[in-house]
Amino acid sequence: MKEASIDVDAYIAAAPEEVQGMLNELRDAIRKTAPDADERISYGMPYYGYKGRLAYFTVHKKHIGLYVPPPIIAEHKNDLKDYETTQAAVRFPIDKPLALELVKKLIKARMKKNEMKSR
């Protein structure tokens, strides 16, 4: 796990300076919510696995994308009405504070689904 963290550290360090703090906040929120999740780089972005795919995130020009496997985004569409979403992604604008409680809620929901699948 230590080696994977170095990769995620490097990913965040390579991001534009103005978003590094947000990426660290997002990473911390995921890690605190899912302390047993495996952290590594997958598909060129930070990946978290817990009894299956949990979440990915990446930085874009104007937003940070949080990718959570379906159907989590659809199940939380009312909570996400202020954000651009796709079937598996939420776009958090870089010019606004991150909705960390919402991130934790999505991660918890995905963890629960993964736990149910692995039984």
Buried (B, 14 or more C-beta within 10 A) or exposed (E): EEEBBEBBEEBBEEBEEEBBEBBBBBBEBBBEBBEEBBBBBBEEBBBBBBBEBBBBBBBEEEBBBBBBBEEBBEBBEEBBEEBEBEEBBBBBEBEEEBBBEBBBBBBEBBBEBBEEEEE
